[in-house]
Structures are given as C-alpha cells and as structure tokens.
Amino acid sequence: MRTRRDHQTARLIDTTIKDLRSRGMYATARSLYEAGVPFAIARRVLAHPDQRRTYGSAALH
C-alpha cells in the first residue's frame, strides 16, 4: 500500500479511531466525512484500521 503524504489527515483518523468504540461507526465516519475524508474511505479505514497506510516505515497509530 502507498505511504500517506497527508500527516494532518492521518492524525485526524488516528484520533477518530480512538473514538470509534464510544461513538460508534456511523458517527465516527460522519465526523471524518465532515472533515473532508470521503465517506467510503472513512468507513473502510474504521472497519479495518490494521490495514491503514503508514508514514514511510512506521504507522502513526
């Protein structure tokens, strides 16, 4: 998988993944969508956080 170039979005996703359990999939995906992440991507990332892109050789999360 390609490495991510947008560190700000990756940090946002890290934060929302932490919120996933308390807020639920829909609310968390909607938050990402409202922040500019396409809904399909937000849902995919939240459903499979272990398959996220990395920064070079290390994942942020």
Buried (B, 14 or more C-beta within 10 A) or exposed (E): EEEBEEEEBBEBBBEBBEEBEEBEEEEBBBBBBEEEBEEEBBBBBBEEBEEBBBEEEEBEB
